[in-house]
Amino acid sequence: MKVDLTKPITLETKPIIVGQQAPEFCLAKLDGRIIDDVCLKDFGNSIKVISCFPSIDTGVCDLQTKKLHEEYGNVEGLYLLNVSADLVFAFNKWCGANNIKNIFMLSDYRDHKFAKDYGVNILHANIIYRSVFVIDQQNTVRYAQLAKGVSEPLDFYSIKQAINKLLDKDI
């Protein structure tokens, strides 16, 4: 089946919404030479920012990941989780090329369960739609944003407002 990403797309399920409990997930992460699972529960009582994108090998996804990492990659009490269906090896290559360490690059390549549960799986393509979810310490969704189009950037100002509200910081 041909999927034209320049035309309006269809998501397989409805996206999760503010106020909803974040669905548990386990995603693949490459740690050295070992592919291991990382689950939502592993981040305990912390704030989680889940940055979703189609592929790290595109300019908009690259920018999204770098921008959020620069802003929130080292904030105490907050975990930035980058999620796509890319293979973990693509993440490893990207991190090496950008000299970025200690970053959570998580892959939903196995069964696309994360994308389906969070409502960001593009129907017939198994690509994750560009989006961000801010999850509080009790795993309640406090902010959700889907890009206007799969190739459109996110509204980073609104994301920053939502995160800073949870961190109890001014912009």
Summary of the structure (lengths in Angstrom):
residues: 171
radius of gyration: 14.9
end to end distance: 44.9
largest distance: 47.4
contacts: 510
relative contact order: 0.23
helix: 27%
strand: 27%
